[in-house]
Amino acid sequence: MTTEDFDPKSLAESLRNTKAIGFLTKLQLKGDIDSLVDDLKKAVPGEQARLAELHERFQLLFHKIVTLVQDKDPSLAKSITDSRERVWNWLSDPNKSVKL
């Protein structure tokens, strides 16, 4: 799957619908994701230090999400893991609509 045919909305929908994560944890994750997306929207293209910092936050958030779902929803954990770089490329592309 390339970045062009990657559908982040279906991945987000799967995350919303999983029973592996409780409601309050999902709300916290949504806040973390929204904060990261907002910071990515504000990032200045070419500002490598800021982009590296945001990429590190992204990696930590992805790891947290996979850890939360891996035992109770292993297929979702695999989908998330397999899509890690596509999600980052999509989110960090200033020409893409960064709206989940």
N, C-alpha and C positions, 0 to 999 in steps of 0.2 A: 504494500500500500504506500503510495507516495503522499507527500504533504497535500497535493492538489485534491486527491480523492479521500483524504482523511476527514472523518465526520466526528468532530469533538462533541457535538451535541448528543450523539448516541452513547458515547462513553460517559458523559455527564449524567445522562438519563439512567444508565445502568448503575452508576454510583448512587444516585438519588433513590433508586428502587431496591437496592440491596438490603437484605435484612441482617447483614453482617455488622452493620454499624447502627448504633442507636440514634434516635432523633436529635438529641442535644449535641452529640458528637458531629452529626451531619451539619448542624447549624454552625458549629465552631469551624469545621472544615470549609464551609461556604464562605465564612468571614475571612479565613486565611487565603482562600483562592481569590476572592474578590480583591483583597488587599494587594496580592501579588500582581493580578491583572491590572489594577489601577497604577501600580508603580511601573509596570512595563509600558503602559500607555504614556506615562510621563517621561520615560527614559529618552535621553537624547541619542539619536543614532550616532554611532562611532564612539560613544563614551564607554570604552571597554571595561574599565574598572567597575562602573555601575552595573553593566550588563553581567559581568562575572559574579557580582554580589547577588543579583537577582537570580542567576542560574543556580547558585548555591542554595538559595531559599527554595527554588523550584525543586531541586533534587531532594532536599530534606522533606518537603511537603509530600512529594511522590513516595518517598520511603515510608513516611508515616501512614499514608493511605494504604499502601500495599500491606504493611504490617497489620493494619486494622482489619483488612478483609481476607487475608491469606488463609486463615483456618476455616472460616465459615463460608467463604465464597471463592474457592481457588480459581475458578474459571475467570472471574472478574479480576482477581489479582494478576493472572497471566495476561489478560487483555491490557491492563494498566501498565504492567512491566514492558510488554511488547510495544506499547505505543509511546513510551517515555520520550524518545527523541523526536517523534513526529509531533507530539503535544508541544514540546519546547520550541521546535521550529515554527509551529503555527502561532504560538503565543508571542514569540519574540519577533515575528515578522510584522513590521509597522504597516504593511499593505493589507494585512488580513484584518477581518473584523474580529476583534478580541472580545467576544461576548458569549458567555456560556449561560 
